[in-house]
């Protein structure tokens, strides 16, 4: 099993969008039995809240099912449960390193690094633009799947 945790600040926009999109892409490839996919927040601000309406609307628009989810904060107790902690931006990578005790096993990655980019996933909480965020997430998902193939994990 490949265990993947997508992480952003509140766990209602980018990480939940990523969780739903990646789950959909994995199912399209017939690989769903090889993955555990979840998402988390680095903050406590949105704990218990459902995905943002912009996330829900964008997924509906593109025909991707929403993975039911309530925001939850990541902790070091989650560290052994996942192989990949995929952060959406530089600040959340910084927080992940702190919260995961320096990432001793090298499991923290910036999402678009899999696509050969150092860019952050656009944050629609501030921009209101879920289209750009969706495009970024798709780019990250394609890159991550290619990375997994190239490394013989799928």
C-alpha positions in Angstrom: 0.0 0.0 0.0 1.1 3.5 -0.8 -0.2 5.8 1.9 -0.6 9.5 0.9 -1.5 12.5 3.0 -2.2 15.8 1.4 -1.7 18.8 3.7 -2.6 22.5 3.6 -3.4 25.2 6.2 -7.1 24.5 6.9 -7.9 21.2 5.2 -11.0 22.5 3.4 -9.7 23.8 0.1 -6.4 22.6 -1.5 -5.8 19.4 0.4 -9.4 18.2 0.1 -9.4 19.1 -3.6 -6.1 17.1 -3.9 -7.5 14.1 -2.0 -10.6 13.9 -4.2 -8.7 14.5 -7.5 -6.0 12.0 -6.7 -8.5 9.4 -5.5 -10.4 9.8 -8.8 -7.2 9.5 -10.9 -6.1 6.4 -9.0 -9.5 4.8 -9.5 -9.4 5.7 -13.3 -6.1 3.7 -13.4 -7.6 0.8 -11.5 -5.1 1.2 -8.7 -7.4 2.1 -5.8 -6.5 -1.1 -4.0 -2.9 0.0 -3.8 -3.5 3.4 -2.0 -4.6 4.9 1.2 -5.4 8.6 0.6 -6.3 11.2 3.2 -5.8 14.9 3.9 -4.9 17.1 6.9 -4.5 20.7 8.1 -1.4 22.2 9.8 -3.7 24.6 11.7 -6.7 24.1 14.0 -8.8 26.9 12.4 -11.2 24.7 10.4 -11.2 21.4 12.4 -14.5 19.6 11.9 -15.6 21.7 8.9 -16.5 20.1 5.5 -14.7 21.0 2.3 -15.1 24.6 1.2 -18.1 25.2 -1.2 -15.6 26.3 -3.9 -13.9 22.9 -3.7 -17.3 21.2 -3.8 -18.4 23.3 -6.7 -15.2 22.9 -8.8 -15.3 19.1 -8.3 -19.0 19.0 -9.4 -18.2 21.2 -12.4 -15.4 18.7 -13.6 -17.4 15.6 -12.7 -15.1 14.3 -10.0 -16.7 12.9 -6.9 -16.0 14.6 -3.6 -14.4 12.4 -1.0 -16.5 12.9 2.2 -14.2 14.7 4.7 -14.1 16.8 7.8 -11.0 18.9 8.4 -8.5 17.5 10.9 -5.1 18.6 12.1 -2.0 16.5 11.4 0.2 15.4 14.3 3.3 13.3 14.8 1.1 10.4 15.7 0.2 10.2 12.0 3.8 10.0 10.9 4.1 6.2 10.8 0.7 5.9 9.0 1.8 7.5 5.8 4.6 7.2 3.2 4.1 10.7 1.6 3.1 13.9 3.3 2.4 16.3 0.4 2.3 19.9 1.3 0.7 22.5 -0.9 3.1 25.4 -0.3 6.3 26.5 1.3 4.8 27.6 4.6 3.0 24.3 5.1 6.2 22.4 4.3 7.9 24.4 7.1 5.0 23.6 9.5 5.1 19.9 8.5 8.8 19.7 9.3 8.1 21.2 12.7 5.0 19.1 13.5 6.6 15.9 12.2 9.8 16.3 14.3 12.0 17.3 11.4 10.7 14.6 9.1 13.3 12.0 10.1 12.4 9.6 7.3 12.2 12.2 4.5 8.5 11.8 3.8 7.5 15.5 3.3 7.3 16.8 -0.3 6.0 20.0 -1.9 3.3 18.9 -4.3 4.4 20.6 -7.5 8.0 19.4 -7.0 6.7 16.1 -8.6 5.9 18.2 -11.7 9.4 19.7 -11.7 8.3 23.0 -10.2 9.0 24.9 -7.0 5.7 26.8 -7.3 3.1 26.7 -4.5 -0.4 25.3 -5.2 -2.5 28.5 -5.6 -4.5 29.1 -2.4 -8.2 29.8 -3.4 -9.0 30.9 0.2 -7.3 34.2 -0.7 -7.8 34.3 -4.5 -11.3 32.8 -4.8 -10.0 31.2 -8.0 -10.6 27.5 -7.7 -9.9 27.0 -11.4 -6.3 27.9 -11.0 -6.0 25.7 -7.9 -7.6 22.8 -9.8 -5.1 23.2 -12.6 -2.2 23.2 -10.1 -3.6 20.1 -8.4 -4.0 18.3 -11.7 -0.4 19.1 -12.6 0.7 17.8 -9.2 -1.3 14.6 -9.5 0.1 13.9 -12.9 3.6 14.5 -11.7 3.2 12.4 -8.6 1.8 9.5 -10.6 4.7 9.7 -13.0 7.1 9.8 -10.0 5.5 6.7 -8.6 5.7 4.9 -11.9 9.3 5.9 -12.5 10.2 4.6 -9.0 8.4 1.3 -9.5 5.8 1.9 -6.8 2.9 1.4 -9.3 
